[in-house]
């Protein structure tokens, strides 16, 4: 028994935000029916061909779903959508603003026909306001939310290497849907959820926003280092490899000076007597640390950091992560099927001894069209007629 077993989700989704949201629901056992355009499908299917010819973004966000192709601009196909929604629990969409209203699939319309239906709209800027119709992609929201203003270094912003704004919106869609399902169990009524990528990212910007309150100077661009805590970030060892480390308090600073860099004299240096002082004089302190590390390998530096109970990490690349010993030790890898064969997949975070997450195949475009239509009562000849009319 999985937590969302018996929950049916219908989704009009593309790119990352909504597919990532609904994949979380599928992981927990929900039945997710993905409605795609005939012949084309979710445009994320064509982002790249890195996974045996399939797109990396798509295989990541679409496992355990069913794909049905429908041209919803045709009345016959739109009727099929309503048949799907008749017993659905959740409807998720991230189409262009206004698209579902034109199709009569907005919450106001759907709630009259399906009062128990939970409708989750995911968009760039929300369903109203002056930015409602503005196009929104992940990088643009990173910029609009202020995220880019505090990343990078030397006045050169750097985007997050993953789709952080899409992921943020997807996760808020997911958690709001879970809350709405709990609420519906008490009230018997569905709910409208309006999630914007901008608001999701601005929520995640809470610390730098408050740090800059009342016109104060925002956090500086600090590259991979922490903007307001030091030493906290990357430092080069003598073998050319980078070690990440982070100090959080004065006890750790004392341990760092005495055990890691063998410079107890720094404890009496007024420049470094507090975190704000160390941050102010980070250039001088960086030179001291790099000089102390110059005669050590990265492994030796980490050994000293561990001995001093100083938080640290290796600077892993993607190949290192595929082979990470901690993930292997906790048996966090499995495999899922795709149209191109079996691929590795990480189990979703959250370990339970009571249930296994759902890890079913990544669907080919329209792979479930016939089966779903037959389930809805269409005969084989009627399915063929729909295909001939290019409604599916």
C-alpha positions in Angstrom: 0.0 0.0 0.0 1.5 3.3 -1.1 0.2 6.6 0.4 -1.5 7.9 -2.7 -2.7 4.6 -4.1 -6.2 5.1 -5.5 -5.6 8.8 -6.3 -6.0 9.7 -10.0 -4.2 12.7 -11.4 -4.8 14.2 -14.9 -2.2 16.6 -16.1 -1.6 19.0 -19.0 2.1 19.5 -18.4 5.3 20.3 -20.2 8.9 21.3 -19.4 9.8 20.7 -15.8 7.7 22.4 -13.1 4.4 20.5 -13.4 6.0 17.2 -14.5 8.3 17.3 -11.5 5.3 18.0 -9.3 3.3 15.1 -10.7 6.2 12.7 -10.6 6.3 13.1 -6.8 2.7 12.1 -6.7 3.4 9.1 -8.9 6.3 8.1 -6.7 3.8 7.9 -3.8 1.5 5.6 -5.8 -0.9 8.0 -7.6 -2.1 7.2 -11.1 -0.8 10.1 -13.2 -2.3 10.4 -16.7 -0.3 12.8 -18.9 -2.2 14.4 -21.7 0.1 15.2 -24.7 -0.2 16.6 -28.1 -0.4 14.0 -30.9 2.9 13.6 -32.7 4.8 16.1 -30.6 4.0 15.6 -26.9 5.7 17.4 -24.1 8.4 19.5 -25.8 10.9 18.5 -23.1 11.0 15.1 -24.9 13.2 17.0 -27.4 15.6 18.9 -25.2 18.5 16.5 -25.8 19.3 12.8 -26.6 21.7 12.0 -23.8 19.9 9.0 -22.3 20.1 6.4 -25.1 18.4 8.9 -27.4 15.9 10.1 -24.8 16.0 13.6 -23.2 17.6 13.8 -19.7 15.0 16.2 -18.4 12.1 14.1 -19.6 13.3 10.7 -18.1 14.0 12.5 -14.8 10.5 14.0 -14.4 8.1 11.5 -16.1 8.6 8.0 -14.8 5.6 6.0 -13.5 3.1 8.0 -15.7 0.7 7.0 -18.4 0.8 9.0 -21.7 -2.3 9.6 -23.8 -2.3 11.8 -26.9 -5.2 14.2 -27.4 -5.7 17.2 -29.7 -7.8 19.1 -27.2 -8.8 21.7 -29.7 -11.1 19.0 -31.2 -14.4 18.6 -29.4 -14.1 14.8 -29.5 -10.8 15.0 -27.7 -12.1 17.5 -25.2 -14.9 15.2 -24.4 -12.4 12.5 -23.6 -10.7 14.9 -21.2 -13.9 15.3 -19.3 -14.4 11.6 -19.1 -10.9 11.4 -17.5 -11.8 14.2 -15.1 -15.1 12.7 -14.1 -13.5 10.4 -11.5 -10.2 12.3 -11.1 -8.9 13.6 -7.8 -6.4 16.2 -9.1 -5.9 18.2 -12.3 -2.5 19.8 -12.8 -1.6 22.2 -15.6 1.2 24.5 -16.6 0.1 25.6 -20.1 0.4 29.2 -21.3 -1.7 31.7 -19.2 -5.4 31.6 -20.3 -5.1 28.3 -22.2 -7.3 26.3 -19.8 -9.9 29.1 -19.6 -10.3 29.0 -23.4 -10.8 25.2 -23.2 -13.2 25.5 -20.3 -10.8 23.7 -18.0 -10.2 26.5 -15.5 -11.1 25.9 -11.9 -14.2 28.1 -11.9 -15.7 26.0 -14.7 -14.4 22.6 -13.5 -15.5 23.1 -9.9 -19.2 23.3 -11.0 -19.0 20.0 -12.7 -16.5 18.2 -10.4 -16.8 19.8 -6.9 -14.4 17.3 -5.4 -11.6 18.0 -7.9 -8.4 19.7 -6.8 -7.0 21.9 -9.5 -3.4 23.0 -9.4 -2.3 25.8 -11.8 1.5 26.3 -12.1 2.7 29.3 -13.9 5.6 31.8 -14.1 4.0 34.7 -12.3 0.5 33.6 -11.2 -3.0 33.8 -12.6 -3.4 37.6 -12.1 -1.4 40.7 -11.8 0.5 42.8 -14.4 3.0 39.9 -15.1 0.3 37.2 -15.7 0.9 36.9 -19.4 4.7 37.4 -19.4 6.6 34.4 -20.6 8.6 32.6 -17.9 11.5 30.2 -18.1 13.7 28.9 -15.3 16.6 31.2 -16.0 14.3 34.2 -16.3 12.7 33.5 -13.0 16.1 33.1 -11.4 16.8 36.6 -12.6 13.5 38.2 -11.7 13.5 36.7 -8.2 16.9 38.2 -7.4 18.6 34.9 -7.3 21.2 35.8 -10.0 22.1 39.0 -8.1 23.7 37.1 -5.3 25.3 34.3 -7.3 28.5 34.3 -9.3 31.4 36.6 -8.4 33.1 39.8 -9.4 29.9 41.3 -10.9 29.3 38.3 -13.1 26.1 36.4 -12.2 25.9 32.7 -12.5 22.7 30.7 -12.9 22.0 27.6 -10.8 23.2 24.5 -12.7 19.8 22.8 -12.3 16.3 24.1 -13.0 15.9 25.5 -9.5 12.9 27.8 -10.2 11.0 25.0 -11.9 11.9 22.6 -9.0 10.8 25.1 -6.4 7.4 25.6 -8.1 7.0 21.9 -8.6 7.6 21.1 -5.0 5.2 23.8 -3.8 2.6 22.4 -6.2 3.2 18.9 -4.8 3.0 19.9 -1.1 -0.1 22.0 -1.7 -1.8 19.1 -3.4 -1.0 16.8 -0.5 -2.5 19.4 1.9 -5.6 19.8 -0.3 -6.2 16.0 -0.3 -6.1 16.0 3.5 -8.4 19.0 3.6 -10.8 17.3 1.2 -11.0 14.3 3.4 -12.4 16.6 6.1 -14.6 18.9 3.9 -15.5 16.7 0.9 -14.7 19.7 -1.4 -12.0 20.2 -3.9 -9.7 23.3 -4.0 -7.9 25.7 -6.3 -4.1 26.0 -6.0 -2.3 28.8 -7.8 1.5 28.3 -7.7 3.9 30.7 -9.3 7.5 30.1 -10.0 8.3 33.7 -9.0 6.7 33.4 -5.6 8.3 30.0 -5.0 11.8 31.4 -5.7 11.2 34.6 -3.7 10.3 32.3 -0.7 13.6 30.6 -1.1 15.3 34.0 -1.2 14.1 34.8 2.4 17.6 35.0 4.0 19.1 37.4 1.5 15.9 39.5 1.4 15.9 39.9 5.2 19.7 40.5 5.2 19.0 43.4 2.8 16.0 44.8 4.7 15.5 48.6 5.0 17.9 49.3 2.2 21.0 47.6 3.7 23.7 46.2 1.4 22.6 42.8 -0.1 24.9 39.8 0.3 27.9 40.0 -2.0 28.5 37.7 -4.9 30.9 35.2 -3.4 31.1 32.4 -6.0 31.0 29.0 -4.3 31.9 30.6 -0.9 29.3 31.8 1.6 28.6 35.6 1.3 28.3 36.3 5.0 30.1 33.4 6.9 33.9 32.8 6.6 35.8 30.6 6.1 33.0 28.7 4.3 33.6 27.6 0.8 36.2 26.1 -1.6 39.9 26.0 -0.8 42.7 24.6 -2.9 44.9 21.9 -1.5 48.6 21.3 -2.5 47.7 18.6 -5.0 45.5 21.0 -7.0 42.2 19.5 -5.8 39.5 21.6 -4.1 38.1 21.0 -0.6 34.9 22.5 0.6 34.7 23.4 4.3 32.5 25.5 6.6 32.8 27.0 10.0 29.7 28.0 12.0 31.0 29.2 15.4 33.9 30.3 17.5 34.6 26.8 18.9 35.1 25.5 15.4 37.3 28.5 14.5 39.5 27.6 17.5 39.7 23.9 16.4 40.4 25.0 12.8 43.3 27.2 13.8 44.9 24.7 16.2 44.2 21.3 14.4 43.7 22.0 10.7 46.1 24.8 9.8 48.4 24.7 12.9 48.1 28.5 13.4 47.0 28.9 17.0 48.5 32.5 16.9 45.5 33.5 14.7 43.2 33.2 17.7 44.8 36.4 19.1 44.5 38.3 15.8 41.8 41.0 16.2 41.0 40.8 12.4 39.7 37.3 12.8 38.1 37.5 16.3 34.6 37.2 15.0 32.8 36.0 11.9 32.1 39.5 10.7 35.8 40.2 11.0 36.8 37.1 9.2 34.3 37.9 6.5 35.7 41.5 6.2 39.2 40.2 5.9 38.5 37.2 3.8 41.2 37.9 1.3 44.0 37.9 3.9 42.5 34.8 5.6 42.2 33.0 2.3 45.9 33.5 1.6 46.7 32.1 5.1 44.5 29.0 4.6 45.7 28.2 1.1 49.4 28.6 2.3 48.7 26.1 5.1 47.0 23.7 2.7 49.8 24.0 0.1 51.8 21.1 1.6 48.9 18.8 2.0 46.8 16.7 -0.4 43.0 17.1 -0.4 42.7 13.8 1.4 45.0 15.0 4.1 43.1 18.2 4.5 39.9 16.3 4.9 41.5 14.0 7.5 42.5 17.1 9.5 39.0 18.7 9.1 37.4 15.4 10.3 39.7 15.2 13.3 38.8 18.8 14.2 35.0 18.1 13.7 34.9 20.8 10.9 32.2 20.3 8.3 33.7 19.5 4.9 32.9 18.0 1.5 34.6 16.8 -1.7 34.1 18.9 -4.9 32.4 16.1 -6.8 31.4 16.1 -10.5 28.5 14.2 -12.0 30.6 11.1 -12.5 31.6 11.1 -8.8 28.0 11.4 -7.8 27.0 8.4 -10.0 29.5 6.4 -7.9 29.0 8.0 -4.5 29.8 5.5 -1.8 27.1 6.8 0.6 24.3 6.4 -2.0 25.6 2.9 -2.8 25.8 2.0 0.9 22.2 3.1 1.5 21.1 1.2 -1.7 19.5 4.4 -3.2 19.8 3.3 -6.8 17.4 1.2 -8.8 16.4 0.9 -12.4 13.4 2.0 -14.5 12.3 1.0 -18.0 12.1 3.4 -20.9 11.5 3.0 -24.6 15.2 2.9 -25.1 15.8 0.2 -22.4 16.6 0.2 -18.7 18.2 3.2 -17.1 19.4 3.8 -13.5 17.2 5.9 -11.2 17.6 7.3 -7.8 14.9 6.4 -5.3 13.0 9.5 -4.1 14.2 11.0 -0.8 12.5 9.7 2.2 13.2 6.1 3.4 10.4 3.9 4.8 10.6 0.3 5.8 6.9 0.0 5.2 6.5 0.7 1.5 8.5 0.9 -1.7 8.1 4.0 -3.9 6.6 3.5 -7.3 9.4 3.3 -9.9 7.6 2.4 -13.1 8.6 3.1 -16.7 9.0 6.4 -18.4 6.2 6.4 -21.0 6.7 6.7 -24.7 4.5 9.3 -26.4 0.9 8.0 -26.4 1.9 4.6 -25.1 -1.3 4.3 -23.1 -3.7 6.0 -25.5 -5.5 2.8 -26.6 -5.7 1.2 -23.1 -7.1 4.4 -21.5 -9.7 4.9 -24.3 -10.8 1.3 -24.0 -11.0 1.8 -20.2 -13.3 4.7 -20.9 -15.6 2.5 -23.0 -14.4 3.2 -26.5 -14.5 0.3 -28.9 -11.5 -0.6 -31.1 -13.4 0.8 -34.1 -14.2 4.1 -32.2 -10.5 4.4 -31.3 -9.5 4.0 -34.9 -12.1 6.6 -35.9 -10.5 9.0 -33.4 -7.1 8.3 -34.8 -8.4 8.9 -38.4 -9.7 12.2 -37.3 -6.4 13.0 -35.6 -8.2 13.7 -32.4 -5.8 11.3 -30.6 
